[in-house]
Amino acid sequence: MSKARELSDLLKGVDVDGDLSVSGTITSPAVPAWRLEIQGAAVNATGNYETVLTTSRDAAGTDHRRFIQGDASTTTDNKKVLIGTTGVYHISANLRVDGVGSGYLLMFLLNNLSTSGDAYLIDGNPAGNYEGFAMSHTMHLTAGDEISIRIFNSSDTSWSIVGGSSFLSGHLVG
């Protein structure tokens, strides 16, 4: 009897989410996950800045700093991650902001552009040359939800987000 057949017989009645190969290896589908570079920000109609995600993905054999897998995707405007599978997600954002001359900075992690139940970070006295922001949050998301980052400055519009040093990442945890 083949190994695959023996393993198949042993697993009868066991719920395995995946496929059984001839060699007896159980493979599973890619879990929704992403790590996308934030390449900048564009002002929206309300005066807040919406981050713009890169469309670049790192090729196989590279360091895989930028990727998207499973049924996660980006919206056509490249400003949001579109959730494909309902579940609990861990999401994090790391941003480098340069050239803040005055005012305080707010960074929001939004679900469907709603500030209800969002996560935010505030810096009341950001450094003028550069400032780093990091936040993470665990959220229950539904298929079709859109995750985005929004930045607000109370009085200055001359600052910028540094691509290559700013990322939005997340993955399904359950």
ABEGO torsion letter per residue (X at the ends): XBAAAAAAAAABGBBBBEBBBAAGBBBBBBBBBBBBBBAEBBBBAAGBBBBBBBABBBBBGBAGABBBBEABBBBAAGABBBBABBEBBBBBBBBBBBGBABEBBBBBBBBGGBABGBBBBBBABBBAABBBBBBBBBBBBBBGBBBBBBBBBAABAABBBBBGABBBBBBBAX
